[in-house]
Amino acid sequence: MGLESFPKPYRVHLGCGEMKLPGFVNIDARQTKATDLVHDCGNLAIFPSESVGFVFSHAFFEHLYLAQRVPLLADIRRALHPEGYVYFCGIPDFEMVARCYLEKTRGNTRPIFDLFEAYRYTHGEPEHKPAWWLEQLHKSLFDQHDLRSQLREAGFTSPSIFRYAFRQEPNPVNLGFVARKNDEPVGDDFLKQMAEMYSPIYGKNPIIPLP
């Protein structure tokens, strides 16, 4: 299936894994039941400039190598049309992971947020995907300040960053962001609208906008 099968402006789902989003070009580095196009998710080279309306990703960004992060964000900005925007979520928040570990809060999968709980978020527990261990491994760490710096380096001057807890997990150790090509600020109402739209993926826990 090629891009000619999809309407413009394209709606792109990067790193789709086994999750297919209707109406999107679902892209992954490997063929799965959800993949429309097999492509290196570290760039949007197959999309002409200003041809994309929306880029979505969940639990993908942390699987890139350190040097790939800003170039991907810059390439997304190139591919977006002037009113387009990008929405990434499911990014582990190292600041909160470290806080939960040091304070020994309730764990997400165990009684206490112990080293294994931290390992799940910092490394991605790649052992449970032995056939593609390297791809599953988290290759870099994030906090809200580093994420904002990357977005601005890529040309997004007014990103909105938020924090939330995944599904039934008690700790808000996930980050997400929305950024527009035209750099118009995104209000809290828009963030809540987006969170509600994609809540089947990550749950209905409230999002916490970050300054």
ABEGO torsion letter per residue (X at the ends): XBAAABBOBBBBBBGAEABBBBGBBBBBABBBAABABBBBAABAAABBBGABABBBBBGAAAABBAAAAAAAAAAAAAABBAABBBBBBGBBBAAAAAAAAAAGBBBAABABBBAAAAAAAAAGGAAABAABAAAABBABBBBAAAAAAAAAAAGBABBBBBBBBBEABABBABBBBBBBAAGBBBBAAAAAAAAAAAAAAAEABBBBBBX
